[in-house]
Amino acid sequence: NQTLVDLGIILFSATVLFQLITLPVEFNASRRALAVLSTSGILSDTEVKKAGKVLKAAAMTYVAAVASTALQFLRLVLLANRRRD
């Protein structure tokens, strides 16, 4: 049913939008966490640098998730358009 396909695409687009909105929040949280770790004295300077790398890698998983979801969304739209033809 084409209506269900269209509804699925609309709901999936909401997922992509939510992930895009969440992306800057994650980068900001990682930046703030690193600032707290460096100013509180919990970690040494060497450990702060390593923690920064880990936090950056964690934030990049969100970037990969957005890219994956966006490509899946594009695939669904293309499949739906091919069905209409």
N, CA, C and O of each residue as an XYZ file, in Angstrom:
340
protein
N       0.845     -1.178      0.000
C       0.000      0.000      0.000
C       0.894      1.246      0.000
O       1.758      1.410      0.861
N       0.667      2.102     -0.970
C       1.512      3.291     -1.139
C       1.392      4.249      0.044
O       2.360      4.930      0.384
N       0.236      4.310      0.666
C       0.055      5.198      1.819
C       0.963      4.783      2.967
O       1.563      5.633      3.625
N       1.067      3.486      3.208
C       1.952      3.008      4.272
C       3.417      3.276      3.950
O       4.202      3.601      4.841
N       3.781      3.144      2.697
C       5.155      3.441      2.281
C       5.462      4.918      2.528
O       6.512      5.262      3.068
N       4.531      5.783      2.124
C       4.730      7.227      2.336
C       4.806      7.563      3.823
O       5.627      8.382      4.236
N       3.954      6.933      4.622
C       3.986      7.172      6.067
C       5.324      6.712      6.654
O       5.897      7.390      7.507
N       5.812      5.569      6.199
C       7.113      5.081      6.665
C       8.239      6.032      6.311
O       9.141      6.263      7.116
N       8.189      6.583      5.113
C       9.222      7.539      4.698
C       9.154      8.806      5.546
O      10.188      9.351      5.932
N       7.957      9.271      5.834
C       7.802     10.464      6.673
C       8.352     10.207      8.069
O       9.073     11.043      8.613
N       8.022      9.071      8.649
C       8.517      8.751      9.990
C      10.037      8.561      9.994
O      10.712      8.959     10.943
N      10.565      7.960      8.947
C      12.009      7.774      8.852
C      12.715      9.118      8.696
O      13.814      9.312      9.216
N      12.082     10.040      7.982
C      12.684     11.373      7.853
C      12.742     12.070      9.209
O      13.662     12.846      9.466
N      11.768     11.801     10.076
C      11.804     12.364     11.431
C      13.003     11.818     12.201
O      13.615     12.537     12.990
N      13.336     10.565     11.976
C      14.512      9.966     12.618
C      15.788     10.657     12.156
O      16.661     10.970     12.966
N      15.892     10.891     10.864
C      17.076     11.583     10.321
C      17.177     12.981     10.918
O      18.260     13.410     11.316
N      16.060     13.687     10.982
C      16.057     15.038     11.540
C      16.465     15.022     13.008
O      17.255     15.860     13.442
N      15.937     14.082     13.768
C      16.287     13.978     15.183
C      17.779     13.733     15.356
O      18.414     14.340     16.218
N      18.336     12.849     14.545
C      19.768     12.573     14.651
C      20.603     13.795     14.280
O      21.642     14.044     14.892
N      20.162     14.548     13.295
C      20.891     15.763     12.921
C      20.862     16.796     14.037
O      21.848     17.494     14.273
N      19.731     16.890     14.721
C      19.612     17.836     15.832
C      20.473     17.387     17.006
O      21.055     18.217     17.704
N      20.555     16.084     17.225
C      21.318     15.534     18.342
C      22.826     15.658     18.142
O      23.575     15.696     19.119
N      23.271     15.721     16.919
C      24.700     15.738     16.611
C      25.457     16.878     17.291
O      26.465     16.609     17.945
N      25.028     18.131     17.174
C      25.771     19.193     17.867
C      25.700     19.071     19.388
O      26.624     19.482     20.089
N      24.621     18.513     19.890
C      24.496     18.306     21.331
C      25.566     17.331     21.811
O      26.174     17.538     22.862
N      25.792     16.283     21.051
C      26.816     15.297     21.422
C      28.213     15.907     21.394
O      29.008     15.671     22.303
N      28.517     16.686     20.365
C      29.836     17.323     20.305
C      30.022     18.302     21.459
O      31.111     18.388     22.026
N      28.983     19.031     21.809
C      29.056     19.961     22.926
C      29.252     19.208     24.243
O      30.030     19.643     25.092
N      28.558     18.091     24.418
C      28.702     17.306     25.644
C      30.127     16.763     25.775
O      30.693     16.760     26.868
N      30.694     16.311     24.683
C      32.066     15.802     24.720
C      33.048     16.918     25.071
O      33.987     16.712     25.841
N      32.821     18.101     24.500
C      33.694     19.242     24.788
C      33.600     19.640     26.260
O      34.615     19.901     26.907
N      32.371     19.684     26.782
C      32.191     20.055     28.188
C      32.774     19.003     29.128
O      33.358     19.342     30.158
N      32.616     17.729     28.775
C      33.175     16.659     29.612
C      34.692     16.764     29.667
O      35.296     16.587     30.725
N      35.295     17.048     28.541
C      36.749     17.183     28.504
C      37.205     18.382     29.339
O      38.230     18.317     30.018
N      36.446     19.466     29.287
C      36.794     20.640     30.098
C      36.719     20.315     31.585
O      37.588     20.731     32.352
N      35.701     19.584     31.999
C      35.566     19.207     33.408
C      36.707     18.284     33.820
O      37.281     18.439     34.898
N      37.029     17.334     32.965
C      38.115     16.405     33.293
C      39.452     17.121     33.417
O      40.268     16.767     34.268
N      39.682     18.122     32.580
C      40.970     18.807     32.625
C      41.051     19.810     33.775
O      42.124     19.984     34.354
N      39.955     20.469     34.117
C      40.008     21.476     35.178
C      39.839     20.889     36.573
O      40.246     21.515     37.551
N      39.256     19.718     36.686
C      39.004     19.145     38.012
C      40.219     18.430     38.587
O      40.263     18.135     39.782
N      41.193     18.154     37.748
C      42.381     17.472     38.226
C      42.207     15.968     38.349
O      43.053     15.290     38.931
N      41.119     15.441     37.806
C      40.885     13.998     37.857
C      41.918     13.260     37.003
O      42.382     12.179     37.367
N      42.265     13.852     35.879
C      43.198     13.227     34.953
C      44.455     14.080     34.809
O      44.426     15.299     34.981
N      45.549     13.413     34.491
C      46.781     14.149     34.194
C      46.675     14.729     32.783
O      45.738     14.417     32.048
N      47.633     15.568     32.410
C      47.612     16.182     31.081
C      47.650     15.132     29.967
O      46.959     15.258     28.957
N      48.462     14.105     30.167
C      48.546     13.030     29.173
C      47.213     12.299     29.058
O      46.753     11.985     27.961
N      46.607     12.036     30.205
C      45.323     11.338     30.210
C      44.214     12.188     29.602
O      43.307     11.660     28.958
N      44.283     13.496     29.802
C      43.278     14.392     29.217
C      43.348     14.335     27.693
O      42.317     14.316     27.021
N      44.558     14.310     27.152
C      44.711     14.216     25.699
C      44.131     12.910     25.172
O      43.457     12.894     24.142
N      44.392     11.823     25.879
C      43.856     10.526     25.463
C      42.340     10.476     25.619
O      41.639      9.910     24.780
N      41.843     11.071     26.693
C      40.393     11.120     26.896
C      39.737     11.947     25.790
O      38.631     11.637     25.346
N      40.423     12.992     25.353
C      39.907     13.807     24.245
C      39.767     12.989     22.971
O      38.792     13.133     22.234
N      40.742     12.133     22.717
C      40.676     11.266     21.534
C      39.506     10.293     21.637
O      38.804     10.045     20.656
N      39.303      9.748     22.829
C      38.207      8.799     23.030
C      36.862      9.504     22.878
O      35.951      8.980     22.237
N      36.739     10.679     23.460
C      35.479     11.418     23.347
C      35.200     11.836     21.903
O      34.051     11.825     21.461
N      36.246     12.201     21.176
C      36.063     12.544     19.766
C      35.613     11.319     18.970
O      34.733     11.416     18.115
N      36.217     10.173     19.256
C      35.817      8.939     18.576
C      34.370      8.586     18.899
O      33.624      8.136     18.029
N      33.980      8.791     20.143
C      32.596      8.515     20.534
C      31.629      9.441     19.798
O      30.566      9.009     19.352
N      31.996     10.694     19.675
C      31.148     11.644     18.950
C      31.069     11.294     17.469
O      30.036     11.496     16.831
N      32.161     10.770     16.928
C      32.160     10.402     15.511
C      31.249      9.213     15.219
O      30.822      9.027     14.080
N      30.947      8.406     16.239
C      29.980      7.331     16.021
C      28.608      7.913     15.703
O      27.836      7.312     14.956
N      28.304      9.068     16.262
C      27.048      9.745     15.935
C      27.056     10.230     14.489
O      26.036     10.164     13.802
N      28.188     10.708     14.035
C      28.307     11.141     12.637
C      28.085      9.948     11.706
O      27.390     10.062     10.696
N      28.674      8.820     12.047
C      28.489      7.617     11.233
C      27.034      7.167     11.241
O      26.514      6.722     10.218
N      26.385      7.280     12.381
C      24.973      6.889     12.476
C      24.095      7.789     11.617
O      23.175      7.309     10.955
N      24.371      9.092     11.622
C      23.607     10.021     10.794
C      23.818      9.718      9.316
O      22.864      9.708      8.538
N      25.052      9.474      8.936
C      25.342      9.158      7.534
C      24.638      7.873      7.114
O      24.058      7.803      6.030
N      24.689      6.865      7.964
C      24.044      5.596      7.662
C      22.527      5.758      7.543
O      21.914      5.219      6.622
N      21.936      6.484      8.453
C      20.489      6.702      8.431
C      20.084      7.530      7.221
O      19.066      7.248      6.590
N      20.867      8.541      6.894
C      20.548      9.379      5.731
C      20.618      8.574      4.438
O      19.777      8.740      3.555
N      21.610      7.710      4.326
C      21.710      6.871      3.133
C      20.567      5.855      3.059
O      20.046      5.575      1.979
N      20.189      5.313      4.201
C      19.050      4.399      4.227
C      17.766      5.135      3.833
O      16.929      4.586      3.118
N      17.614      6.368      4.297
C      16.455      7.183      3.938
C      16.424      7.423      2.428
O      15.377      7.298      1.793
N      17.570      7.765      1.868
C      17.662      7.976      0.420
C      17.285      6.704     -0.334
O      16.581      6.760     -1.342
N      17.749      5.576      0.150
C      17.412      4.292     -0.470
C      15.903      4.055     -0.448
O      15.324      3.634     -1.450
N      15.270      4.324      0.684
C      13.818      4.129      0.784
C      13.059      5.039     -0.168
O      12.087      4.619     -0.795
N      13.504      6.284     -0.275
C      12.846      7.229     -1.181
C      13.002      6.763     -2.628
O      12.043      6.795     -3.399
N      14.198      6.334     -2.992
C      14.424      5.859     -4.361
C      13.594      4.614     -4.666
O      13.037      4.494     -5.757
N      13.506      3.693     -3.717
C      12.695      2.500     -3.923
C      11.214      2.851     -4.051
O      10.504      2.271     -4.873
N      10.757      3.787     -3.251
C       9.356      4.193     -3.305
C       9.050      4.873     -4.649
O       7.989      4.652     -5.232
N       9.973      5.690     -5.127
C       9.756      6.352     -6.422
C       9.775      5.354     -7.578
O       9.035      5.511     -8.549
N      10.604      4.348     -7.475
C      10.654      3.326     -8.509
C       9.350      2.516     -8.533
O       8.883      2.104     -9.595
N       8.771      2.297     -7.341
C       7.498      1.589     -7.255
C       6.358      2.348     -7.909
O       5.452      1.752     -8.492
N       6.414      3.678     -7.806
C       5.350      4.512     -8.374
C       5.369      4.482     -9.886
O       4.323      4.616    -10.521
N       6.542      4.308    -10.474
C       6.679      4.336    -11.941
C       6.202      3.094    -12.566
O       6.249      2.960    -13.788
